[in-house]
Amino acid sequence: MKNIKTFIIGFLTCACMFLIMGQTKNESPIGKYQGWATDDGMFIVDTATGELYLYGTIQNRWRKMSGKEIFKK
């Protein structure tokens, strides 16, 4: 009888831990950006907002692309 009580308490504790850990929010930026490179340059898109960024080799910095520049080609 004593072993059954210990088993049940352990099982319920484990089940509660799974439920508590499943409810925590993970707000890390991992996976937020997707990047690729072409002959025109390097690009990054923010998957949360849909904004597109281009790395300019002349300015050596990232700049946000406007809608007219994206659909120009």
Number of C-alpha atoms within 10 A of each C-alpha: 5 6 8 9 10 10 11 11 12 12 12 11 12 12 11 12 11 11 11 10 9 9 8 8 7 7 6 7 8 7 9 11 15 11 12 9 11 7 5 10 11 15 19 19 17 14 12 10 9 10 14 20 19 18 18 14 11 6 8 8 10 15 14 14 14 11 10 8 9 10 7 6 5
